[in-house]
Amino acid sequence: MTVVNLQYYAQLREQAGASSEQLHTAATSLQELYEELRTRHGFSLAAEALKVAVNAQFSAWDRPLRDGDTIVFIPPVAGG
């Protein structure tokens, strides 16, 4: 199991009911992790609609997870 730190913003924060959490996961990639979180929290956005950052760097969805990673899934931004 890998331990990761997650931060949620906007719609994802509302759906998760929290702005952050620490998670023990068997997921091996960011894609697998997001699918696990969609099931866990009922996230309505598909991965294709998001950007993802790991340790403050934008990342590819197939990046392997490492213990202690801080992961942010970034939903689309609406502006006005």
Secondary structure, DSSP 8 states (H G I E B T S, - for coil): -EEEEEE--HHHHHHHTSSEEEEEE---BHHHHHHHHHHHH---S-GGG-EEEETTEE--TT-B--TT-EEEEE------
